[in-house]
Amino acid sequence: MHLAVVGLSHRTAPVEIRERLSIPEHSLASSLQSLRADDQVLEASILSTCNRLEIYSLLRTPAEGVEAIRQFLSIHSGLPGDDLNPHLFALHHEEAIQHLLRVSAGLDSLVLGEGQILSQVKKMVRLGQDHRSIGPILNRLLTQAVSTGKRVRSETRLGSGAVSISSAAVELAQLKVGQEQGFDELLPLCDERITVVGAGRMARLLIQHLQAKGARRLVLINRTVARAEELARGFPDLPIRCLGLDQLDLQLREATLLFTSTGADEPIITRQRLDGLQRHQRLMLVDIGVPRNISSDAAQARLVQCFDVDDLQEVVDRNQAARREIAEQAEALLAEDQRSFLDWWEGLEAVPTINRLRRHLDSLREQELVKALSRMGPDFSERERKVVEALSKGIINKVLHGPTTALRAPQSRSQRLAAMEALERLFDLQGVVDEDGTGANPGAD
Ligand SMILES: NC(=O)c1ccc[n+]([C@@H]2O[C@H](COP(=O)([O-])OP(=O)(O)OC[C@H]3O[C@@H](n4cnc5c(N)ncnc54)[C@H](OP(=O)(O)O)[C@@H]3O)[C@@H](O)[C@H]2O)c1
């Protein structure tokens, strides 16, 4: 058995590739089912966020298993392998574990230490459990990742300062407004006419940051106006006008700064739409949706500046030097948690060998017991038979105790595999049949 993660992220693929792979929430269950239908994939879970699509899995064999997942991703995205594979990464065993713990802690995020990723990892665990696509190994690993994510945030200052994609989007707008006026710094947004499209989690964070950065009022557009109104009620000190999506054209004419954060599968703002409007002032569009809410040709419309999640890198790079120091403390915590999972996993690897040794010794015990009892003859009482049987079992348990404890004790994987191989050889366990009817294969992964 072999742990692996195959996928892509903002580090390996631009947003135009990431959006092709994004799996909408309603398709996650069927995607998990397709993955598990492959004989190579023993357990599977999907982490799908705006910046990454990663498939964590327990595979029968590494190369064939990874290939099965690549094929799934190619079919799902409609991208041929030649176009997709250069953007995919595959990490195995310790590297896969380390990667997951870093992701959960927010150390692999575009905005270092952002908090949303931890709830997305929790969601991945819940989905895997609900759809039974994960078994004992991934369940343990993913649960460990959640507690590592929490631990890093409670034991370091990485999560402090309310960092998120939304806060970076607001900072990017501030920076661009500053640069427009000849300053390479973040300016307050008090003079902007601001519109936010979408009223979900990201929109709430956008509004929080906009308020903190000087917005005096804003327009909130959402498909469901009632949801926008509910969100607006959470900001009693900020005048928010709530409108339906049918008012978008009006806002594209009136706003100077417009953020989009909807879960729409297709762009809702295109060049064609913008070109059809009578607009006389600069409009800055900041899109944090993935798939993108604004088509890439919108930047060519007159008086329009367009930014998407990949453009956030510019502002993120400016203010992360201080956070990197805290990130180093977090890496040390991660190393401890990774070791504790590996100790558990490697101890587990020895279980089939221990079970075969037990079965082998037990079968010898039973054979010898039958012979001994038949030699004793009928005078031997039932009680005496039970005492002899208990004695034979007790001896076997005592014999097994030493090797069992030694194999499960923390040690390097190569030491454990060497000990397992020695036991298999000395007790000739190769021929002993496993509980599932297969033969021995010590250390196979
Ligand atoms: N969550 C994150 O950590 C994160 C981070 C960065 C970027 N993003 C991206 O930001 C976007 C929003 O994420 P979220 O977490 O805020 O989602 P959310 O809480 O589920 O909210 C989704 C919003 O999108 C609207 N919406 C959904 N489908 C739509 C459609 N076809 N047309 C118009 N509006 C539609 C919904 O309107 P109703 O109220 O009418 O349903 C709601 O306002 C997504 O593209 C996501 O990938 C998310």
Ligand as a Chemical Component Dictionary entry (heavy atoms), coordinates in Angstrom:
data_LIG
# 
_chem_comp.id                   LIG 
_chem_comp.type                 NON-POLYMER 
_chem_comp.pdbx_formal_charge   0 
_chem_comp.three_letter_code    LIG 
# 
loop_
_chem_comp_atom.comp_id 
_chem_comp_atom.atom_id 
_chem_comp_atom.alt_atom_id 
_chem_comp_atom.type_symbol 
_chem_comp_atom.charge 
_chem_comp_atom.model_Cartn_x 
_chem_comp_atom.model_Cartn_y 
_chem_comp_atom.model_Cartn_z 
_chem_comp_atom.pdbx_ordinal 
LIG N1  N1  N 0  -13.893 29.864 0.147   1  
LIG C1  C1  C 0  -12.634 30.198 -0.120  2  
LIG O1  O1  O 0  -11.698 30.007 0.684   3  
LIG C2  C2  C 0  -12.291 30.882 -1.408  4  
LIG C3  C3  C 0  -11.063 31.535 -1.530  5  
LIG C4  C4  C 0  -10.776 32.211 -2.695  6  
LIG C5  C5  C 0  -11.684 32.213 -3.730  7  
LIG N2  N2  N 1  -12.855 31.567 -3.596  8  
LIG C6  C6  C 0  -13.771 31.618 -4.721  9  
LIG O2  O2  O 0  -14.718 32.625 -4.452  10 
LIG C7  C7  C 0  -15.978 32.245 -5.008  11 
LIG C8  C8  C 0  -17.034 32.313 -3.917  12 
LIG O3  O3  O 0  -16.655 31.455 -2.875  13 
LIG P1  P1  P 0  -17.473 31.430 -1.499  14 
LIG O4  O4  O 0  -16.697 30.540 -0.586  15 
LIG O5  O5  O -1 -17.790 32.814 -1.045  16 
LIG O6  O6  O 0  -18.819 30.680 -1.987  17 
LIG P2  P2  P 0  -20.262 30.597 -1.273  18 
LIG O7  O7  O 0  -20.169 30.998 0.153   19 
LIG O8  O8  O 0  -20.784 29.266 -1.624  20 
LIG O9  O9  O 0  -21.121 31.708 -2.051  21 
LIG C9  C9  C 0  -21.360 31.556 -3.405  22 
LIG C10 C10 C 0  -21.936 32.862 -3.960  23 
LIG O10 O10 O 0  -21.966 32.750 -5.383  24 
LIG C11 C11 C 0  -23.306 32.978 -5.830  25 
LIG N3  N3  N 0  -23.542 32.131 -6.998  26 
LIG C12 C12 C 0  -23.430 30.782 -7.078  27 
LIG N4  N4  N 0  -23.700 30.366 -8.338  28 
LIG C13 C13 C 0  -23.997 31.476 -9.055  29 
LIG C14 C14 C 0  -24.348 31.696 -10.396 30 
LIG N5  N5  N 0  -24.454 30.689 -11.277 31 
LIG N6  N6  N 0  -24.556 32.966 -10.819 32 
LIG C15 C15 C 0  -24.446 34.000 -9.953  33 
LIG N7  N7  N 0  -24.122 33.858 -8.649  34 
LIG C16 C16 C 0  -23.891 32.604 -8.207  35 
LIG C17 C17 C 0  -24.186 32.612 -4.667  36 
LIG O11 O11 O 0  -25.421 33.266 -4.833  37 
LIG P3  P3  P 0  -26.753 32.777 -4.034  38 
LIG O12 O12 O 0  -26.690 33.432 -2.695  39 
LIG O13 O13 O 0  -27.856 33.281 -4.907  40 
LIG O14 O14 O 0  -26.678 31.268 -3.980  41 
LIG C18 C18 C 0  -23.360 33.154 -3.491  42 
LIG O15 O15 O 0  -23.494 34.545 -3.384  43 
LIG C19 C19 C 0  -15.782 30.864 -5.620  44 
LIG O16 O16 O 0  -15.514 30.983 -6.999  45 
LIG C20 C20 C 0  -14.553 30.340 -4.919  46 
LIG O17 O17 O 0  -13.836 29.425 -5.727  47 
LIG C21 C21 C 0  -13.196 30.922 -2.452  48 
# 
loop_
_chem_comp_bond.comp_id 
_chem_comp_bond.atom_id_1 
_chem_comp_bond.atom_id_2 
_chem_comp_bond.value_order 
_chem_comp_bond.pdbx_ordinal 
LIG N1  C1  SING 1  
LIG C1  O1  DOUB 2  
LIG C1  C2  SING 3  
LIG C2  C3  SING 4  
LIG C2  C21 DOUB 5  
LIG C3  C4  DOUB 6  
LIG C4  C5  SING 7  
LIG C5  N2  DOUB 8  
LIG N2  C6  SING 9  
LIG N2  C21 SING 10 
LIG C6  O2  SING 11 
LIG C6  C20 SING 12 
LIG O2  C7  SING 13 
LIG C7  C8  SING 14 
LIG C7  C19 SING 15 
LIG C8  O3  SING 16 
LIG O3  P1  SING 17 
LIG P1  O4  DOUB 18 
LIG P1  O5  SING 19 
LIG P1  O6  SING 20 
LIG O6  P2  SING 21 
LIG P2  O7  DOUB 22 
LIG P2  O8  SING 23 
LIG P2  O9  SING 24 
LIG O9  C9  SING 25 
LIG C9  C10 SING 26 
LIG C10 O10 SING 27 
LIG C10 C18 SING 28 
LIG O10 C11 SING 29 
LIG C11 N3  SING 30 
LIG C11 C17 SING 31 
LIG N3  C12 SING 32 
LIG N3  C16 SING 33 
LIG C12 N4  DOUB 34 
LIG N4  C13 SING 35 
LIG C13 C14 SING 36 
LIG C13 C16 DOUB 37 
LIG C14 N5  SING 38 
LIG C14 N6  DOUB 39 
LIG N6  C15 SING 40 
LIG C15 N7  DOUB 41 
LIG N7  C16 SING 42 
LIG C17 O11 SING 43 
LIG C17 C18 SING 44 
LIG O11 P3  SING 45 
LIG P3  O12 DOUB 46 
LIG P3  O13 SING 47 
LIG P3  O14 SING 48 
LIG C18 O15 SING 49 
LIG C19 O16 SING 50 
LIG C19 C20 SING 51 
LIG C20 O17 SING 52 
# 
